[in-house]
Amino acid sequence: MRKEDLIEEFSRSGGKGGQNVQKVETKVVLRHVPTGITVIAQEERTREANRVRARRRMIQALAERERRIRLAKAAERSRERSRKANRSWGAKRELVEGKRNRAKIKAGRGKWRGGE
């Protein structure tokens, strides 16, 4: 996370803090431009404390994003391996038997007509 990739904005926050939060811009909105991730921190009474909290949240959000990307790539590799894998002879036999049984059921439909 480079400092140049972050945009910080400040505004008045709500909640506890009394006159301080009503007059001073302590709410921090932190945006990571390359990913578009936005985090907000407004729990603390001071701007600096909220800046620290926002940066920690941003680090967590970026780490979570990377983790999700890694998991998606691993799942795709697993699906690709499954698609390319050859079936065992037992699996092939079961598949063919199932198809034959289904064909018999369908073939029998035309021969019997109820109510005629």
DSSP file (Angstrom, degrees, kcal/mol; ACC not computed):
  #  RESIDUE AA STRUCTURE BP1 BP2  ACC     N-H-->O    O-->H-N    N-H-->O    O-->H-N    TCO  KAPPA ALPHA  PHI   PSI    X-CA   Y-CA   Z-CA
    1    1 A M              0   0    0      0, 0.0     2,-0.3     0, 0.0    58,-0.0   0.000 360.0 360.0 360.0 112.5    0.0    0.0    0.0
    2    2 A R    >   -     0   0    0      1,-0.1     3,-1.1     0, 0.0     4,-0.3  -0.652 360.0-128.9 -91.1 147.9    1.7    3.2   -1.2
    3    3 A K  G >  S+     0   0    0     -2,-0.3     3,-1.3     1,-0.3    -1,-0.1   0.828 108.3  60.6 -63.1 -31.9    0.9    6.5    0.4
    4    4 A E  G 3  S+     0   0    0      1,-0.3    -1,-0.3     3,-0.0    29,-0.1   0.727  96.8  60.9 -69.6 -20.8    0.3    8.0   -3.1
    5    5 A D  G <  S+     0   0    0     -3,-1.1    28,-2.9    27,-0.1     2,-0.4   0.527  92.2  85.2 -83.0  -5.5   -2.6    5.5   -3.7
    6    6 A L  E <   -A   32   0A   0     -3,-1.3     2,-0.5    -4,-0.3    26,-0.2  -0.780  56.2-164.8-104.6 141.1   -4.6    6.8   -0.7
    7    7 A I  E     -A   31   0A   0     24,-2.2    24,-2.5    -2,-0.4     2,-0.4  -0.991  11.3-160.9-120.2 123.9   -7.0    9.7   -0.6
    8    8 A E  E     -A   30   0A   0     -2,-0.5     2,-0.4    22,-0.2    22,-0.2  -0.884   9.3-178.7-107.2 134.4   -7.9   11.0    2.9
    9    9 A E  E     -A   29   0A   0     20,-2.2    20,-2.7    -2,-0.4     2,-0.4  -0.975   9.3-155.8-129.1 146.7  -11.0   13.1    3.5
   10   10 A F  E     +A   28   0A   0     -2,-0.4     2,-0.3    18,-0.2    18,-0.2  -0.940  20.3 153.8-123.8 143.9  -12.2   14.6    6.8
   11   11 A S  E     -A   27   0A   0     16,-1.7    16,-2.4    -2,-0.4     2,-0.3  -0.941  50.1 -72.0-153.7 174.6  -15.6   15.6    8.0
   12   12 A R        -     0   0    0     -2,-0.3     2,-0.2    13,-0.3    13,-0.2  -0.539  49.5-149.5 -74.5 136.5  -17.6   16.0   11.2
   13   13 A S        -     0   0    0     11,-0.6     2,-0.1     8,-0.4    11,-0.1  -0.599   3.0-134.1-102.8 167.2  -18.6   12.8   12.7
   14   14 A G        +     0   0    0     -2,-0.2     2,-0.2     8,-0.0    -1,-0.1  -0.411  58.7  51.3-105.3-174.2  -21.6   11.9   14.8
   15   15 A G  S    S+     0   0    0     -2,-0.1     3,-0.4     2,-0.0     6,-0.1  -0.485  94.3   4.3  89.3-156.1  -22.0   10.0   18.0
   16   16 A K  S    S+     0   0    0      1,-0.2     0, 0.0    -2,-0.2     0, 0.0  -0.204  89.8  80.7 -67.2 155.8  -20.2   10.5   21.3
   17   17 A G  S >  S-     0   0    0      3,-0.1     3,-1.4     4,-0.1     4,-0.3   0.230  73.1-143.4 129.5  -9.2  -17.7   13.3   21.8
   18   18 A G  T 3> S-     0   0    0     -3,-0.4     4,-1.1     1,-0.3     3,-0.4  -0.243  73.6  -4.2  61.1-136.7  -20.1   16.2   22.6
   19   19 A Q  H 3> S+     0   0    0      1,-0.2     4,-1.6     2,-0.2     5,-0.3   0.798 128.1  67.1 -63.3 -29.3  -19.2   19.5   21.2
   20   20 A N  H <> S+     0   0    0     -3,-1.4     4,-2.8     1,-0.2     3,-0.4   0.939 103.9  41.5 -58.7 -49.7  -15.8   18.2   19.9
   21   21 A V  H  4 S+     0   0    0     -3,-0.4    -8,-0.4    -4,-0.3    -1,-0.2   0.728 113.7  54.8 -73.9 -19.2  -17.4   16.0   17.3
   22   22 A Q  H  < S+     0   0    0     -4,-1.1    -1,-0.2    -5,-0.1    -2,-0.2   0.767 121.7  26.4 -81.5 -24.8  -19.9   18.7   16.4
   23   23 A K  H  < S+     0   0    0     -4,-1.6     2,-0.4    -3,-0.4    -2,-0.2   0.757 112.3  64.1-106.9 -32.8  -17.3   21.3   15.7
   24   24 A V  S  < S-     0   0    0     -4,-2.8     2,-1.5    -5,-0.3   -11,-0.6  -0.768  79.2-123.2-104.7 140.3  -14.1   19.5   14.7
   25   25 A E        +     0   0    0     -2,-0.4   -13,-0.3     1,-0.2    -4,-0.1  -0.631  52.8 145.4 -81.7  92.1  -13.7   17.3   11.6
   26   26 A T        +     0   0    0     -2,-1.5     2,-0.2    -5,-0.2    -1,-0.2   0.600  34.0 102.8-105.0 -15.4  -12.6   14.1   13.2
   27   27 A K  E     -A   11   0A   0    -16,-2.4   -16,-1.7    -3,-0.2     2,-0.5  -0.525  58.1-155.2 -71.6 133.8  -14.3   11.6   10.8
   28   28 A V  E     -AB  10  41A   0     13,-2.7    13,-2.4    -2,-0.2     2,-0.5  -0.953  12.4-170.9-116.9 126.2  -11.8   10.0    8.4
   29   29 A V  E     -AB   9  40A   0    -20,-2.7   -20,-2.2    -2,-0.5     2,-0.5  -0.974  12.1-168.6-113.1 118.0  -12.8    8.6    5.0
   30   30 A L  E     -AB   8  39A   0      9,-2.8     9,-2.6    -2,-0.5     2,-0.4  -0.932   2.1-169.7-114.6 124.9   -9.8    6.7    3.4
   31   31 A R  E     -AB   7  38A   0    -24,-2.5   -24,-2.2    -2,-0.5     2,-0.7  -0.933  16.8-149.9-116.6 136.6   -9.9    5.6   -0.2
   32   32 A H  E  >> -AB   6  37A   0      5,-2.7     4,-2.7    -2,-0.4     5,-0.6  -0.912  15.1-158.5-101.3 108.5   -7.5    3.3   -2.0
   33   33 A V  T  45S+     0   0    0    -28,-2.9    -1,-0.2    -2,-0.7   -27,-0.1   0.889  82.3  52.7 -61.6 -47.7   -7.6    4.5   -5.6
   34   34 A P  T  45S+     0   0    0      0, 0.0    -1,-0.2     0, 0.0   -28,-0.1   0.868 124.9  25.9 -60.4 -35.4   -6.3    1.4   -7.5
   35   35 A T  T  45S-     0   0    0     -3,-0.3    -2,-0.2     2,-0.1     3,-0.1   0.680  97.4-129.4-100.9 -20.1   -8.9   -1.0   -5.9
   36   36 A G  T  <5 +     0   0    0     -4,-2.7     2,-0.3     1,-0.3    -3,-0.2   0.592  52.3 153.6  81.2   9.9  -11.7    1.5   -5.0
   37   37 A I  E   < -B   32   0A   0     -5,-0.6    -5,-2.7    21,-0.0     2,-0.4  -0.557  23.9-166.6 -75.5 135.4  -11.9    0.2   -1.4
   38   38 A T  E     -B   31   0A   0     -2,-0.3     2,-0.3    -7,-0.2    -7,-0.2  -0.984   7.0-176.1-125.3 134.4  -13.2    2.8    1.0
   39   39 A V  E     -B   30   0A   0     -9,-2.6    -9,-2.8    -2,-0.4     2,-0.4  -0.949   8.7-155.0-127.1 151.6  -13.0    2.7    4.8
   40   40 A I  E     -B   29   0A   0     -2,-0.3     2,-0.4   -11,-0.2   -11,-0.2  -0.974   8.3-175.3-127.3 138.6  -14.5    5.0    7.4
   41   41 A A  E     +B   28   0A   0    -13,-2.4   -13,-2.7    -2,-0.4    13,-0.1  -0.983  25.9 138.4-134.1 123.8  -13.4    5.7   11.0
   42   42 A Q        +     0   0    0     -2,-0.4   -15,-0.1   -15,-0.2    -1,-0.1   0.205  42.5 100.3-145.8  16.3  -15.3    8.0   13.3
   43   43 A E  S    S+     0   0    0      7,-0.1   -27,-0.1     6,-0.1     2,-0.1   0.830  70.4  71.8 -77.6 -32.0  -15.4    6.2   16.6
   44   44 A E  S    S-     0   0    0      2,-0.2   -18,-0.0   -18,-0.1     6,-0.0  -0.340  78.2-129.4 -86.0 166.0  -12.6    8.2   18.3
   45   45 A R  S    S+     0   0    0     -2,-0.1     2,-0.3   -18,-0.0    -1,-0.1   0.661  87.7  63.5 -86.8 -17.3  -12.7   11.8   19.5
   46   46 A T  S  > S-     0   0    0      1,-0.1     4,-1.7   -20,-0.1    -2,-0.2  -0.812  76.0-133.6-112.8 151.8   -9.5   12.9   17.7
   47   47 A R  H  > S+     0   0    0     -2,-0.3     4,-2.3     1,-0.2     5,-0.2   0.906 106.5  53.7 -64.6 -42.7   -8.6   13.0   14.0
   48   48 A E  H  > S+     0   0    0      1,-0.2     4,-2.2     2,-0.2    -1,-0.2   0.904 107.4  50.0 -61.9 -42.7   -5.3   11.2   14.5
   49   49 A A  H  > S+     0   0    0      1,-0.2     4,-2.2     2,-0.2    -1,-0.2   0.898 112.4  48.0 -63.3 -39.2   -6.8    8.3   16.4
   50   50 A N  H  X S+     0   0    0     -4,-1.7     4,-2.6     2,-0.2    -1,-0.2   0.840 108.3  55.0 -69.8 -32.7   -9.4    7.9   13.6
   51   51 A R  H  X S+     0   0    0     -4,-2.3     4,-2.3     2,-0.2    -2,-0.2   0.922 109.8  46.5 -64.2 -43.5   -6.6    8.1   10.9
   52   52 A V  H  X S+     0   0    0     -4,-2.2     4,-2.2     2,-0.2    -2,-0.2   0.928 113.6  48.6 -62.8 -45.6   -4.7    5.3   12.6
   53   53 A R  H  X S+     0   0    0     -4,-2.2     4,-2.2     1,-0.2    -2,-0.2   0.900 111.3  50.2 -62.4 -41.6   -8.0    3.2   12.9
   54   54 A A  H  X S+     0   0    0     -4,-2.6     4,-2.3     1,-0.2    -1,-0.2   0.897 109.9  50.2 -65.0 -40.9   -8.8    3.9    9.2
   55   55 A R  H  X S+     0   0    0     -4,-2.3     4,-2.3     2,-0.2    -1,-0.2   0.898 109.6  50.7 -66.4 -39.0   -5.3    2.8    8.0
   56   56 A R  H  X S+     0   0    0     -4,-2.2     4,-2.2     1,-0.2    -1,-0.2   0.924 111.3  48.4 -62.3 -43.1   -5.6   -0.4   10.1
   57   57 A R  H  X S+     0   0    0     -4,-2.2     4,-2.7     1,-0.2    -2,-0.2   0.885 109.8  52.7 -63.5 -38.1   -9.0   -1.1    8.5
   58   58 A M  H  X S+     0   0    0     -4,-2.3     4,-2.6     2,-0.2     5,-0.2   0.919 108.1  50.1 -64.9 -42.6   -7.6   -0.4    5.0
   59   59 A I  H  X S+     0   0    0     -4,-2.3     4,-2.2     1,-0.2    -1,-0.2   0.919 112.9  47.2 -61.0 -43.2   -4.7   -2.9    5.6
   60   60 A Q  H  X S+     0   0    0     -4,-2.2     4,-2.5     2,-0.2    -2,-0.2   0.910 111.9  50.0 -64.0 -42.3   -7.2   -5.5    6.7
   61   61 A A  H  X S+     0   0    0     -4,-2.7     4,-2.1     2,-0.2    -2,-0.2   0.901 112.1  47.1 -65.3 -40.9   -9.5   -4.8    3.7
   62   62 A L  H  X S+     0   0    0     -4,-2.6     4,-2.3     2,-0.2    -1,-0.2   0.893 112.4  49.9 -67.9 -39.1   -6.6   -5.1    1.3
   63   63 A A  H  X S+     0   0    0     -4,-2.2     4,-2.3    -5,-0.2    -2,-0.2   0.906 110.9  49.6 -64.5 -41.3   -5.4   -8.3    2.9
   64   64 A E  H  X S+     0   0    0     -4,-2.5     4,-2.4     2,-0.2    -2,-0.2   0.886 109.8  51.5 -64.2 -39.3   -8.9   -9.8    2.7
   65   65 A R  H  X S+     0   0    0     -4,-2.1     4,-2.2     2,-0.2    -2,-0.2   0.926 110.4  48.1 -63.2 -45.2   -9.2   -8.8   -0.9
   66   66 A E  H  X S+     0   0    0     -4,-2.3     4,-2.5     1,-0.2    -2,-0.2   0.896 110.7  52.1 -61.9 -40.5   -5.9  -10.6   -1.7
   67   67 A R  H  X S+     0   0    0     -4,-2.3     4,-2.5     1,-0.2    -2,-0.2   0.921 109.5  48.8 -62.6 -44.3   -7.0  -13.6    0.2
   68   68 A R  H  X S+     0   0    0     -4,-2.4     4,-2.3     1,-0.2    -1,-0.2   0.886 111.0  50.5 -63.2 -38.8  -10.3  -13.8   -1.8
   69   69 A I  H  X S+     0   0    0     -4,-2.2     4,-2.2     2,-0.2    -2,-0.2   0.924 111.0  48.9 -64.6 -43.9   -8.3  -13.5   -5.1
   70   70 A R  H  X S+     0   0    0     -4,-2.5     4,-2.4     1,-0.2    -2,-0.2   0.916 111.9  48.7 -61.4 -43.9   -6.0  -16.3   -4.1
   71   71 A L  H  X S+     0   0    0     -4,-2.5     4,-2.5     1,-0.2    -1,-0.2   0.894 110.3  51.3 -64.0 -39.9   -8.9  -18.5   -3.1
   72   72 A A  H  X S+     0   0    0     -4,-2.3     4,-2.1     2,-0.2    -1,-0.2   0.900 110.9  48.1 -64.3 -40.3  -10.6  -17.8   -6.4
   73   73 A K  H  X S+     0   0    0     -4,-2.2     4,-2.3     2,-0.2    -2,-0.2   0.913 111.9  49.5 -66.1 -41.7   -7.5  -18.7   -8.4
   74   74 A A  H  X S+     0   0    0     -4,-2.4     4,-2.2     1,-0.2    -2,-0.2   0.905 110.7  50.0 -63.7 -40.9   -7.0  -21.9   -6.4
   75   75 A A  H  X S+     0   0    0     -4,-2.5     4,-2.4     2,-0.2    -1,-0.2   0.891 110.1  50.7 -64.2 -39.3  -10.7  -22.9   -7.0
   76   76 A E  H  X S+     0   0    0     -4,-2.1     4,-2.4     2,-0.2    -2,-0.2   0.905 109.7  49.9 -65.5 -41.2  -10.3  -22.2  -10.7
   77   77 A R  H  X S+     0   0    0     -4,-2.3     4,-2.3     2,-0.2    -2,-0.2   0.907 111.1  50.0 -62.6 -40.2   -7.1  -24.4  -10.8
   78   78 A S  H  X S+     0   0    0     -4,-2.2     4,-2.2     2,-0.2    -2,-0.2   0.913 110.6  48.6 -65.2 -42.8   -9.0  -27.2   -9.0
   79   79 A R  H  X S+     0   0    0     -4,-2.4     4,-2.3     1,-0.2    -1,-0.2   0.905 110.9  51.4 -62.8 -40.8  -12.0  -27.0  -11.4
   80   80 A E  H  X S+     0   0    0     -4,-2.4     4,-1.9     1,-0.2    -2,-0.2   0.911 109.3  49.8 -64.2 -42.1   -9.6  -27.1  -14.4
   81   81 A R  H  X S+     0   0    0     -4,-2.3     4,-1.3     1,-0.2    -1,-0.2   0.906 110.5  50.9 -61.7 -41.2   -7.8  -30.2  -13.0
   82   82 A S  H  < S+     0   0    0     -4,-2.2    -2,-0.2     1,-0.2    -1,-0.2   0.889 108.9  51.1 -64.7 -38.8  -11.2  -31.9  -12.5
   83   83 A R  H  < S+     0   0    0     -4,-2.3    -1,-0.2     1,-0.2    -2,-0.2   0.881 114.0  43.8 -65.3 -37.1  -12.3  -31.1  -16.1
   84   84 A K  H  < S+     0   0    0     -4,-1.9    -1,-0.2    -5,-0.2    -2,-0.2   0.660  90.3 107.2 -83.7 -15.8   -9.1  -32.6  -17.5
   85   85 A A     <  -     0   0    0     -4,-1.3     2,-0.3    -3,-0.2    -3,-0.0  -0.339  69.1-125.3 -68.7 142.6   -9.0  -35.7  -15.3
   86   86 A N        -     0   0    0      1,-0.1     2,-0.2    -2,-0.0    -1,-0.1  -0.621  25.3-115.0 -84.7 146.2   -9.8  -39.0  -16.9
   87   87 A R        -     0   0    0     -2,-0.3    -1,-0.1     1,-0.1     2,-0.0  -0.508  29.4-113.0 -78.3 148.9  -12.6  -41.1  -15.4
   88   88 A S     >  -     0   0    0     -2,-0.2     4,-2.3     1,-0.1     5,-0.2  -0.325  30.1-107.3 -73.2 164.9  -11.8  -44.5  -13.8
   89   89 A W  H  > S+     0   0    0      1,-0.2     4,-2.3     2,-0.2     5,-0.1   0.865 120.9  53.0 -64.3 -34.0  -13.1  -47.6  -15.5
   90   90 A G  H  > S+     0   0    0      2,-0.2     4,-2.3     1,-0.2    -1,-0.2   0.903 109.1  48.2 -66.5 -40.3  -15.6  -48.1  -12.7
   91   91 A A  H  > S+     0   0    0      2,-0.2     4,-2.1     1,-0.2    -2,-0.2   0.894 111.6  50.3 -66.2 -39.4  -16.9  -44.6  -13.1
   92   92 A K  H  X S+     0   0    0     -4,-2.3     4,-2.5     2,-0.2    -2,-0.2   0.917 109.9  50.7 -63.3 -42.8  -17.2  -45.1  -16.9
   93   93 A R  H  X S+     0   0    0     -4,-2.3     4,-2.6     1,-0.2    -2,-0.2   0.920 110.7  48.5 -62.0 -44.4  -19.1  -48.4  -16.4
   94   94 A E  H  X S+     0   0    0     -4,-2.3     4,-2.3     1,-0.2    -1,-0.2   0.896 111.1  51.2 -62.3 -39.8  -21.6  -46.7  -14.0
   95   95 A L  H  X S+     0   0    0     -4,-2.1     4,-1.9     2,-0.2    -2,-0.2   0.927 112.0  45.5 -63.1 -45.7  -22.1  -43.9  -16.4
   96   96 A V  H  X S+     0   0    0     -4,-2.5     4,-2.4     2,-0.2    -2,-0.2   0.902 112.0  51.9 -66.4 -41.2  -22.8  -46.2  -19.4
   97   97 A E  H  X S+     0   0    0     -4,-2.6     4,-2.6     1,-0.2     5,-0.2   0.913 108.9  50.9 -61.6 -42.4  -25.1  -48.4  -17.3
   98   98 A G  H  X S+     0   0    0     -4,-2.3     4,-2.2     1,-0.2    -1,-0.2   0.896 110.2  49.3 -61.2 -40.5  -27.1  -45.3  -16.2
   99   99 A K  H  X S+     0   0    0     -4,-1.9     4,-2.3     2,-0.2    -2,-0.2   0.897 110.4  50.4 -66.6 -40.2  -27.4  -44.2  -19.8
  100  100 A R  H  X S+     0   0    0     -4,-2.4     4,-2.2     2,-0.2    -2,-0.2   0.930 110.7  49.0 -64.2 -44.3  -28.6  -47.7  -20.9
  101  101 A N  H  X S+     0   0    0     -4,-2.6     4,-2.0     1,-0.2    -2,-0.2   0.911 111.7  49.3 -60.5 -42.7  -31.2  -47.8  -18.1
  102  102 A R  H  X S+     0   0    0     -4,-2.2     4,-2.3     1,-0.2    -1,-0.2   0.899 109.1  52.6 -64.6 -39.6  -32.5  -44.3  -19.1
  103  103 A A  H  X S+     0   0    0     -4,-2.3     4,-2.6     1,-0.2    -1,-0.2   0.890 107.6  52.0 -62.7 -39.9  -32.7  -45.4  -22.7
  104  104 A K  H  X S+     0   0    0     -4,-2.2     4,-1.9     2,-0.2    -1,-0.2   0.911 109.4  49.9 -62.9 -42.2  -34.8  -48.4  -21.8
  105  105 A I  H  X S+     0   0    0     -4,-2.0     4,-0.6     1,-0.2    -2,-0.2   0.934 114.0  44.3 -61.9 -45.8  -37.2  -46.2  -19.8
  106  106 A K  H >X S+     0   0    0     -4,-2.3     3,-0.8     1,-0.2     4,-0.6   0.873 110.8  54.2 -68.8 -35.9  -37.6  -43.8  -22.7
  107  107 A A  H >< S+     0   0    0     -4,-2.6     3,-0.5     1,-0.2     4,-0.5   0.857 105.4  54.7 -65.7 -34.2  -37.9  -46.6  -25.3
  108  108 A G  H 3X S+     0   0    0     -4,-1.9     4,-1.1     1,-0.2     3,-0.3   0.639  91.0  75.6 -74.2 -14.7  -40.8  -48.1  -23.3
  109  109 A R  H << S+     0   0    0     -3,-0.8    -1,-0.2    -4,-0.6    -2,-0.2   0.872  93.8  48.5 -66.7 -38.2  -42.8  -44.9  -23.3
  110  110 A G  T << S+     0   0    0     -4,-0.6    -1,-0.2    -3,-0.5    -2,-0.2   0.746 105.4  58.5 -76.6 -23.2  -44.0  -45.1  -26.9
  111  111 A K  T  4 S+     0   0    0     -4,-0.5     2,-0.6    -3,-0.3    -1,-0.2   0.834 102.0  53.9 -79.1 -33.7  -45.1  -48.8  -26.7
  112  112 A W     <  +     0   0    0     -4,-1.1     2,-0.5    -3,-0.1    -1,-0.1  -0.894  60.1 178.8-109.6 125.9  -47.7  -48.4  -23.9
  113  113 A R    >   -     0   0    0     -2,-0.6     3,-0.9    -3,-0.0     2,-0.2  -0.977  22.2-138.3-125.6 119.5  -50.4  -45.9  -24.1
  114  114 A G  T 3  S+     0   0    0     -2,-0.5    -2,-0.0     1,-0.2     0, 0.0  -0.498  79.6  18.3 -77.0 142.0  -52.9  -45.7  -21.2
  115  115 A G  T 3         0   0    0     -2,-0.2    -1,-0.2     1,-0.1     0, 0.0   0.543 360.0 360.0  83.5   8.2  -56.6  -45.3  -21.8
  116  116 A E    <         0   0    0     -3,-0.9    -2,-0.1     0, 0.0    -1,-0.1   0.461 360.0 360.0 -96.4 360.0  -56.7  -46.4  -25.5
